[in-house]
Amino acid sequence: MTRSLPVLVDRQRACASRCPSRRTLSGWVSRTLDALAPEGPDGGEVTIRYVAPDESRSLNAQFRQKDRPTNVLSFPAADDPSHLEVLPGSELPYLGDLVICADVVESEAKEQGKTRREHHAHMVVHGILHLLGYDHLTDDEAEQMESIEIRVLASLGYPNPYA
């Protein structure tokens, strides 16, 4: 039986596209943190901002020097995820911010033959892992990160996103 770690999601919607509910996002974040136990944080707070392509493009250019919109950008709250701070007025460690471009996610889902919902879930799981220090710059890192993503998405009833 999977336990459910406490999470608080600040869902911001700065686009006209359909976006998952705060409750749905909270479930995806909680399930991701569950998969990292006992090494990961015991819950957390995250901001997930859904944006239009122009905002995604601007942020991607500013922070990654890539002049195009992208599916998800991750902004960790701490350089070292083992030293997350609890913000005033909260009881949970602040993980950071995710910026998701719903239009890009929906376009990718269509191209990849996935449902919009399962691809949104994948981007949230992927982004949360980035907030917690996981990356995919080397083959070993990618293998570790992808195996966690596959396990979390399977626990949510979604197929392997890399198959």
N, C-alpha and C positions, 0 to 999 in steps of 0.2 A: 504494500500500500504506500502510495506516495504522499508524503507530508506536504503541506502548503506553507511555504515561507511567507512572512508578511511583506507586502510590497505596497508602495504608494506610487501611482503613475499620475503625473501631471500631463494630461493630453491637451495639446494645443493644435488647433486646426486653422491653418493660414492658406487654405486652398478650397476650391469648390468641389473637389473630388470626394467620393465616399471614402470614409476612413473607419477602421475598426473602433469599437466603443472602448471606453476606459476600462470597463470590466473585462472585456476580451483581452486587451493589452496587458492588464494586471495578471491574468491567468497565464499568458505566455511568458511574462517576466518571471513570475513565481516558479513556473515549471523549469525554466532555464536555471534559476538559482538552486532549485532542488537537485538538479543533475550535477551540480558542482559540490554538493555537501559531501563530506564535512570541511573541505578545503576552502570553499567559497564563503561569501558573507551570509549571515543569518537574516536575510531579507535586505531590502533596500528601497531607496526612493530614486526615481528617474523621471526626467522630462522627455516626452516623445512629441516632437513637433512635426506635423504633416504640412508640407509646403508645396507650392507650385514650382514648375520647372525653372523659372527665372531665379527664385531664391536659392534653389538647390545648385544651380549653375554658379551663381555668385559665391556661395560658400565653398563649393568645390574648387573654384578658381583661387579663392583667397587662401584656403588652408591646405589644398593638395596640388595646386598649380595645374589643375585640369579644367579647361574651359568648356565644360559640358555638365548638364544635370546628371546626377547619379542616384542610385536607389536608396542608399542609406549612408549617412555620415555619423561618426561616433566621436563624441567629445568627452573623454573620461574626466571625472572630477579630481582624480589624483594620479600622479605619475606612478605611484606604487599602490596597486589595488588592495594591498594588505593594510594600508593606512588610510582608509576612507573616513571622512569626517561626518559627524551628525550635525546637520544644520540647526540653527536655533528654531525652536518650535516643532521639531521633529524628534522622533525616537529611533529613526532608521538611518543607516549610513547613506550618504548621497553618492550614487554611482556615476552620474553624469547625465549628458544629454544625447538623444538621438534625433537626427533630422532625416525624415523619410519623405521622398518625393513620390506621392501616390501615383502620379501619371506614369513615371518610369516603372514603378513596381507593376502596375497594371499592364503596361506595354510588354514588359519582360514575361509576365505570367502568360500572356496570350502567345508570345513567340515560343515559349517553352512548353506550352500545352498544360499549364498548371491552372488551378483555380486562383482567383484573386486573393481569397482568404489564406490559402496555404502559402502563397508567396509572401504576403504581408507577415504571416507568422515567421517564416524563414528569415525575413529581414530584421524582425525584432530580435529573434534568438541570436542571429549573427551579430547584430549591433550590441546587444548586451554582453556577449562574449568579448567583443572589442573593448567595451568599457572596463572589463575585468582583466585586461592585459593579454588576451589571446590574440594571435595574429596568424597570417598565412603567407608570410614572406618567404619561408623556406618550405621544402617538401614535408619535413617533419612537423613544423608548426601547422601547416595546412591539414595534414593527416589528423593531428590531434584535435584541431578546431572542428573539422568536418565530422569527425566521429561523434563529438558532443552534439553538434547540430542534428545529425541523423537520429541520435538517441532521443533527444528532446522532441523533435518533430514526430517521431514514431509514437512517443508517449501521448502526444496530442491527437494521434490518429491520422497523421499526414505522411505521405510517402517520402522516401529518400529524395532530397532535392538534387542530388548529384547523379542519380541513376539515369 
